[in-house]
Amino acid sequence: MTSPVFSPLVLPCGATLPNRLAKAAMEENMADVGQVPGPTLLRLYKNWAEGGTGLLITGNVMVDGRAMTGPGGVVLDKHSEIAPFRAWANAAKQNDTHVWMQLNHPGRQVYAAMGGDVLSPSDVAIDLGKHSHLFGKPRAMTQQDIEQLIQRFADSALKAEQAGFDGVQIHAAHGYLISQFLSPLTNKRKDEYGGSIENRMRLLIEVIKAVRAQVAPTFAVAVKINSADFQRGGFDADDAKVVISVMNELAVDLVELSGGSYESPAMQGSTADGRTLQREAYFLDFAKEIGQVATMPIMTTGGVRRLAVAEYVLAQGIEVVGMGTALAMNPSLPNDWKNDSTLSAHNPMVRWKDKTLSAVATMALIKRQLQRMGQGKYPKPNASPIFSLISDRIRIKKLTKRYHHYLNKYPTR
Ligand SMILES: Cc1cc2nc3c(=O)[nH]c(=O)nc-3n(C[C@H](O)[C@H](O)[C@H](O)COP(=O)(O)O)c2cc1C
């Protein structure tokens, strides 16, 4: 009997995903000169497309080249040349795979070494104890900044559609800019964008409406939100339910539920408020609870690396199972499951005493696998975390220097 994970899913926009498995967004930090996709990114996505995953969601693509989550990130704005993006979409669409571009603005989660603009709803800086100085100091956004930001999301979505992507996913999770607006810990505004959840979600709703107005009705528009920030006084499951009930009216094709931020990396299974998450399918209980109010399909991501767990997630009423790490460790995991349903992907979690450093080392280890695939090599799941961390730091230093040249020429707003 074929597993239910291999059954198709029709989305509200009319598109049919070939199966229920999605590669969740993973920032590759592998852009070519000019912050555009190049041969290594194409190779990586071709690899995933051949591996049997039905939907590939790209790593976050920046809507503004002056605000980046990392120096090797891809930027797509209204001035971008479309050809490299067309090539990227083509590479990812082999094998009838669907590809969505994740669109993001980092807000205050910008490394100080990067430079550029550090914007946030309010001027609340990141608190990561002794590591806080690594991040830029945010400036509270003006009404004009907000309007420009909304336009940027709409411009990037239109360009993604023109390049051949099947959809976009608006990143409103993980403590980035839209998530900062959603959270009462980072949004202290006194205007109509702050205060009640209705006000805190206003930016997200305006972004969704602006994007929808630009693209065809058959183009998928998805949103990734936190089920909770996992910080005391932060955005919580009740807030998430309110946001979803409003999104029900907005032709949103899928909502991915995740959790956490740089301050509380729940998306890596570790929280700042001490709450424990399940060892596998971290956000499943939240997704079940929050998903009850949703009329669109729900996807949940976090900790899945076995077919039995993916099937369990679907059996709980969730429509799509997202995987990040597992597909970095084995890009052909879905196809491999067809031959061996007991196969599990390697879990590279680093557990050092310093939680922040452990999170960075885990990310470095995973990113190294993406780079290897981009170079045409197989992943090396047992690679050394220390070596991966050091080589990641060296790489980031070089890329930051390159990004500064780009930034110097980038048009100011
Ligand atoms: C290297 C790496 C990069 C990531 N980049 C992004 C990103 O760009 N956008 C995003 O929404 N999530 C990002 N994530 C989070 C994943 O989408 C996912 O939510 C998280 O890894 C938990 O799922 P997993 O246990 O299957 O990896 C990233 C995760 C990793 C490991």
The ligand as a Tripos MOL2 file, in Angstrom:
@<TRIPOS>MOLECULE
LIG
   31    33     1     0     0
SMALL
NO_CHARGES

@<TRIPOS>ATOM
      1 C1         20.2790   25.9290    7.7090 C.3       1 LIG1
      2 C2         18.8730   26.3660    7.9770 C.ar      1 LIG1
      3 C3         18.3810   27.5040    7.3770 C.ar      1 LIG1
      4 C4         17.0620   27.9020    7.5960 C.ar      1 LIG1
      5 N1         16.5710   28.9750    6.9320 N.ar      1 LIG1
      6 C5         15.2470   29.2540    7.0140 C.ar      1 LIG1
      7 C6         14.6680   30.2420    6.1870 C.ar      1 LIG1
      8 O1         15.3300   30.8550    5.3470 O.2       1 LIG1
      9 N2         13.3510   30.4780    6.3390 N.ar      1 LIG1
     10 C7         12.5660   29.7830    7.2200 C.ar      1 LIG1
     11 O2         11.3600   30.0270    7.2850 O.2       1 LIG1
     12 N3         13.0810   28.8400    7.9950 N.ar      1 LIG1
     13 C8         14.3900   28.5510    7.9000 C.ar      1 LIG1
     14 N4         14.9030   27.5310    8.6310 N.ar      1 LIG1
     15 C9         13.9850   26.7690    9.5220 C.3       1 LIG1
     16 C10        13.3980   25.5900    8.7850 C.3       1 LIG1
     17 O3         12.5220   25.9610    7.7540 O.3       1 LIG1
     18 C11        12.6110   24.7060    9.7520 C.3       1 LIG1
     19 O4         11.5160   25.4430   10.2560 O.3       1 LIG1
     20 C12        13.4720   24.2000   10.8940 C.3       1 LIG1
     21 O5         14.7520   23.7920   10.4370 O.3       1 LIG1
     22 C13        12.8200   23.0280   11.6080 C.3       1 LIG1
     23 O6         12.5700   21.9640   10.7220 O.3       1 LIG1
     24 P1         13.5400   20.6830   10.5960 P.3       1 LIG1
     25 O7         13.6430   20.0770   11.9610 O.co2     1 LIG1
     26 O8         12.8680   19.7850    9.6230 O.co2     1 LIG1
     27 O9         14.8740   21.1700   10.1210 O.co2     1 LIG1
     28 C14        16.2260   27.1490    8.4670 C.ar      1 LIG1
     29 C15        16.7280   26.0070    9.0740 C.ar      1 LIG1
     30 C16        18.0310   25.6110    8.8380 C.ar      1 LIG1
     31 C17        18.5250   24.3620    9.5000 C.3       1 LIG1
@<TRIPOS>BOND
     1     1     2 1
     2     2     3 ar
     3     2    30 ar
     4     3     4 ar
     5     4     5 ar
     6     4    28 ar
     7     5     6 ar
     8     6     7 ar
     9     6    13 1
    10     7     8 2
    11     7     9 ar
    12     9    10 ar
    13    10    11 2
    14    10    12 ar
    15    12    13 ar
    16    13    14 ar
    17    14    15 1
    18    14    28 ar
    19    15    16 1
    20    16    17 1
    21    16    18 1
    22    18    19 1
    23    18    20 1
    24    20    21 1
    25    20    22 1
    26    22    23 1
    27    23    24 1
    28    24    25 2
    29    24    26 1
    30    24    27 1
    31    28    29 ar
    32    29    30 ar
    33    30    31 1
@<TRIPOS>SUBSTRUCTURE
     1 LIG1         1 GROUP 0 **** ****
